[in-house]
Amino acid sequence: FLLRIGELLGNTGAAYLEGDALGWENIEFRRGDQAVEWAAGRRRWELLPSRAPADGPPTAIYIRLTRHKTDQYGGECVRSHALAGDEELCVVKAAIAYVEGLPPISTGDRRRGPFLRYPSGSTVRKEEVMGWVRLMARARGLPARRMGTHSLRIGGASALYAATRDIEVVRRWGRWKGDVVN
């Protein structure tokens, strides 16, 4: 999705504000043209709003960004990914595995708040992601001090350019205003 870390996790140390970070209210899983939701208590994907069982897991994920760095007019931005053939790189499969691994909500209500949380309920923080990126860099023999959360966005932009060879696609998808894409 080429998200900035602030769009994904919000402001470090601040309480969660709807729209500040990627929250459950900003994410929609779909199977074909139908919205679906994981019913953890029943261990199945269900169609919305009927709650009838879906005939399989989602085939796409949509996210809505209501606030982003280049938004000058108060509009929102919608991005989607469909299932990809590569098991290890498919963002939809990774999101499905993440959601299916979360503990059920005791009230049975829909999930609220930040999307990225630990099973304990605590929120994933920017500093932790930075630590993981630097740990991976060290494991690959790269200079960890030169790596940060923005490295993930840069890497995603590089991969998108390698796949499309179209800098305009990268610029639009990453929501870059200027001529420099990084």
VENLIN-V503424 format. One record per pair of residues at least 24 apart in sequence whose ideal C-beta (glycine too) atoms are under 10 Angstrom apart, sorted by the first residue. I is the first residue (numbers start at 1). J is the second residue. D is the distance in whole Angstrom. If there is no record, write none. Layout:
i = (I,I)
j = (J,J)
d = (D,D)
This chain:
i = (1,1,1,1,1,1,1,1,1,1,1,2,2,2,2,2,2,2,2,2,2,2,2,2,2,2,3,3,3,3,3,3,3,3,3,3,4,4,4,4,4,4,4,4,4,4,5,5,5,5,5,5,5,5,5,6,6,6,6,6,7,7,7,7,7,7,7,7,7,8,8,8,8,8,8,8,8,8,8,8,9,9,9,9,9,9,9,9,9,9,9,10,10,10,10,10,10,11,12,12,12,12,13,13,13,15,16,16,16,16,16,17,18,18,18,18,18,19,19,19,19,19,19,20,20,20,21,21,21,21,21,21,21,22,22,22,22,22,22,23,23,23,23,23,23,23,23,23,24,24,24,24,24,24,24,24,25,25,25,25,25,25,25,26,26,26,26,26,26,26,26,26,27,27,27,27,27,27,27,27,28,28,28,28,28,28,28,28,29,29,29,29,29,29,29,29,29,29,29,30,30,30,30,30,30,30,30,30,31,31,31,31,31,31,32,32,32,32,33,33,34,34,35,36,37,37,37,38,38,38,38,38,38,38,38,39,39,40,40,40,40,40,40,40,40,40,41,41,41,41,41,42,42,43,43,44,45,45,45,48,57,57,57,57,57,57,57,58,58,58,58,58,58,58,59,59,59,60,61,61,61,61,61,61,61,63,63,63,65,68,69,69,69,70,70,70,70,70,71,72,77,77,77,79,79,89,91,150,153,153,154,154,157,157,158)
j = (61,63,65,79,80,81,91,153,156,173,174,79,152,153,154,155,156,157,159,160,170,173,174,175,176,181,63,65,68,79,149,152,153,156,174,175,65,68,69,70,149,150,152,153,174,175,126,129,130,133,148,149,150,152,153,67,68,69,126,149,63,65,66,67,68,69,77,153,175,63,65,114,115,116,124,126,129,149,152,153,114,115,116,123,124,125,126,127,128,129,149,67,114,116,123,125,126,126,125,126,127,130,125,126,127,123,112,113,114,117,123,67,66,67,112,113,114,64,65,66,67,68,76,66,67,114,67,113,114,115,116,123,124,63,64,65,114,115,116,63,64,66,111,112,113,114,115,116,99,110,111,112,113,114,115,117,64,66,110,111,112,113,115,62,63,64,65,66,76,78,114,115,61,62,63,64,95,99,111,115,58,60,61,62,63,64,78,80,54,57,58,59,60,61,62,92,95,96,99,54,58,59,60,61,62,80,82,92,55,56,57,58,59,60,56,58,59,60,59,60,58,59,62,60,99,110,111,96,98,99,100,101,102,104,111,104,108,99,100,101,102,103,104,105,108,111,103,104,105,106,108,104,108,100,104,100,96,99,100,110,83,92,93,96,97,99,100,82,83,92,93,95,96,99,83,92,96,92,91,92,93,94,95,96,99,91,95,115,175,175,175,176,177,174,175,176,177,178,175,177,172,173,175,173,175,159,156,182,181,182,181,182,181,182,182)
d = (9,6,9,5,9,7,7,9,8,8,9,8,9,6,9,10,5,6,10,7,8,6,4,8,9,10,8,8,9,9,10,9,7,9,9,9,10,7,6,10,8,8,10,6,9,9,5,7,8,10,8,4,7,8,8,9,9,8,8,9,9,6,10,8,6,8,9,10,9,10,10,9,8,7,9,9,8,9,9,10,7,9,7,7,6,7,5,10,9,7,9,10,7,10,8,10,9,9,6,5,7,10,8,9,9,10,9,5,5,10,7,9,8,10,9,8,10,9,9,4,5,10,9,9,7,9,9,9,5,8,8,8,10,6,9,8,7,5,7,10,10,9,9,7,6,6,6,10,10,7,4,6,7,8,6,10,8,9,9,9,7,9,9,9,6,5,7,7,9,10,10,7,7,7,6,8,8,9,9,6,9,9,7,5,8,8,9,9,9,8,4,9,7,6,8,8,7,8,8,10,6,7,5,8,7,8,9,10,7,6,7,5,5,8,10,9,6,8,10,10,9,10,9,10,9,7,9,8,10,5,6,10,8,10,9,8,9,8,8,9,6,7,4,7,9,9,10,5,8,9,6,9,10,8,9,10,9,9,9,9,9,9,9,5,10,10,8,10,8,6,9,8,6,9,5,7,10,6,7,5,10,9,5,8,10,10,10,9,8,6,7,10,9,9,5,7,5,9,8,9,10,10,6,7,9,9,10,8,10,8,9,6,6,7,10)
